[in-house]
Amino acid sequence: MPELGFCCTGAVAEPYAASPSLLFTLRVSEATGVRMHTVALRCQLRIEPHKRRYSANEASRLTDLFGEPSRWGDTVKPMQLATVGVMVQGFTESIDVPMPVPLSADTEVATGKYFHGLDDGEIPLLMLFSGTAFYQSEAGVQVELVPWHLEVAHRLPVTVWRQVMDQHFPASTWLSVRTETHVALQSYRARRGTLNWDDTLADLLKRVDGR
């Protein structure tokens, strides 16, 4: 019976993704010398926000997500980031596998609010594994489930997440509004003849401020 192990050796911004994505490098190992044919792996990634410290500015920005800092002992809970599937090709001893993980740029999504609220440091992640392993034995190809207890902690630098967002949305942020608000803004933009949404909102703010 194989003895599988996992570790994450790093993560970078996925350079060729059509939408914001991280590219983790996952090292899959087998300790008994068994020849692995393939592993149909499933990885659940969670953010563990209680496992890092926050500056006063970060705490202020995260109030909308966690409430007042005095309540964080009760409100700061793990958040689901993504669940992805990875096919691991045949190997003996160990193999490095790329694992793309899509990210949301929506600041109304809990994970988006969390990422945007951070200045620097690291994002504590937990990777939980499941799936099916196919391996060679004297009796032929055998099948085993990936044990549920296998999990890996990884600390993702905030700078890497920021590189992902800058790659797809340089110096910009997505803002989610209701459909009727968007229709009204489109009408205002058409009447004012502004070139883009930045100019439209700047023009609107000037009129509101009386400038």
Sequence and secondary structure as in RCSB ss.txt:
>XXXX:A:sequence
MPELGFCCTGAVAEPYAASPSLLFTLRVSEATGVRMHTVALRCQLRIEPHKRRYSANEASRLTDLFGEPSRWGDT
VKPMQLATVGVMVQGFTESIDVPMPVPLSADTEVATGKYFHGLDDGEIPLLMLFSGTAFYQSEAGVQVELVPWHL
EVAHRLPVTVWRQVMDQHFPASTWLSVRTETHVALQSYRARRGTLNWDDTLADLLKRVDGR
>XXXX:A:secstr
   EEEEEEEEEE TT SS EEEEEEEEEESS   EEEEEEEEEEEE GGGS   HHHHHHTHHHH SGGGHHHH
   EEEEEEEEEE  BSSEEEEEEEEE   BTTSHHHHHHHT  SSEEEEEEEEEEEEEEEETTEEEEEE  TT 
EEEEEEEHHHHHHHHHHHSTT  B    HHHHHHHHHHHHHHT SSHHHHHHHHHHHHHT 
